[in-house]
Amino acid sequence: MFSKRSLCIAGVLVGTVMLGGVFSGCGDDTKSNEIKIGANFELTGNVANYGSATFDGLQLAIDEANEAGGVNGKKIVLVKADSKSEASEAANAATKLISDDKVKVLVGPATTASVLAESQIATDNKVPVIAPCATSPKVTVDNGAVKPFIFRSCFIDPLQGDVMATFATKTLNAKTAVIYIDSSSDYSKSLGQVFKEKFEAAGGKVLMEEAFLQKDQDFKATLTKLKTANADVIFVPAYYEEVGKIVKQARELGIMQPILGTDGWDDTKVVDIAGAAALNNTFFSSHYSDQDKDVQSFIDAFKKKYDHAPNVFAALGYDAGKMLIDAIKRAGSDDPEKIQKAIEETKDLQVGTGKITMDKDHNPIKSAVILEMKDGVKVLKEKITPQA
């Protein structure tokens, strides 16, 4: 999808030479004392908060490994690239990291669309990818086939959609719902679909579905329409910038029902945008709670390094780093194909948010939490541990 064939013989020859250069950087480099890892993240643009936080978590894991003597006697070096919160830029960055910088593994980007954009490039060059936060099933499985070089350190959308639908019906006793998605986001569309399927399978009814676009500012016309449904809950699986504005404007219109979301909500900026009071009676799924004793060592280490508390994206970046370090150690090599095999065999690995085991679809089996916003503070409502 991302490669182009030239009709020109010279172009083919040039491409062959370039491709050879890529593959020459992918083997086990026994002469180097460094292992280069590509960090492809949204450092600028609309979701820069996600990318920057995820990179910080990854950097902490790498720093800890290097300070402990490195991995297999080598220092891990992160080569940073900015995907600019755009899928096309993520693909460009991945190409550069593989062909020019000769990285052994790619970590990132944070968002689903950007990971999908780099996946074929990485696969063609047999370079493993660890996606810390991309939750769409399509990231690791395409038309029923597992992508051999693509992995993640987060749970997937079906789990989040299922968890929130179950929470709505069982904990909140909701019988009706409306869904408001970001139609420009694969992440949001996937979650909306799963929530609807699970909610209706549990006996609920989705009364209305509406959509917005990323970077929209005024949501009141659509929210007014959704208000007429008088549903028990509103499900908004989206990112913090739009979520904050949607929640704020919903409350201004007198929509006081519970508003439910997913891990895209989990950023301190959502409170800055919506206001603490507006966020009362909202709930969202996420990957960990800072009230969970199992994650305190990670939180303490992050605070010591960065002088502020981590968000969920930092935690997932740290998890990805721990997965990577563990795989390189077990591979006994920096050969990408050996690392790929080791990632597949990850089992009962202690990371920042708990223990993870990689399943057959390259998704980690790990716990999820539901957080409630109370006066601007995240409070642990429920913790769900899926069966292996």
Helices and strands as residue ranges (DSSP letters): H 9-24, E 34-41, H 48-67, E 75-82, H 87-99, E 105-107, H 112-124, E 129-131, G 137-139, E 141-142, E 145-146, E 150-152, H 157-166, I 167-171, E 176-182, H 186-201, E 205-212, H 220-227, E 233-235, H 240-252, E 259-261, G 263-265, H 269-274, E 282-286, G 293-295, H 296-306, H 312-331, H 336-344, E 349-351, E 354-358, E 364-365, E 368-374, E 377-384
